[in-house]
Amino acid sequence: MHAAVEVARGLPIPPVLTARAENLLYGVADLDDTIRRLQAFEAAGADVLYAPGLRTLDEIRAVVSSVGRPVNVVMGFADPSITLEQLAEIGVRRVSIGGALSRLALRSFLDGARQMRAGRFGFVAEMASISELHKAFAPPPE
């Protein structure tokens, strides 16, 4: 991390360095260890700190309160009842969703495929209309 910070700070337009403590993703369910890793990344000069795998508002709050840099939370792993407002209230500065939207789309695809395999087509009643899709993907007005 130190080397990356040194190189980045020497660039004409330095990138935002995000440091990830991925231990929660790999079965090391030790929040204190995660926090120590994030604090070490902060001390090395990371701009944003990220611990994918945080699940509860209490875990997220503990991380945010233990560091001085912005914290990114990925909602693809967290309790889905947590709101953006709650995250902002505890000091979260960046929220991502990882592959959540693609997994949601794939789930819909699989549901439709299962229905077709069973000889049913009820999924067509839930499709987005062509006009809705055109509206969603239309270029913004000038």
Disulfide bonds with the S-S distance in Angstrom:
none
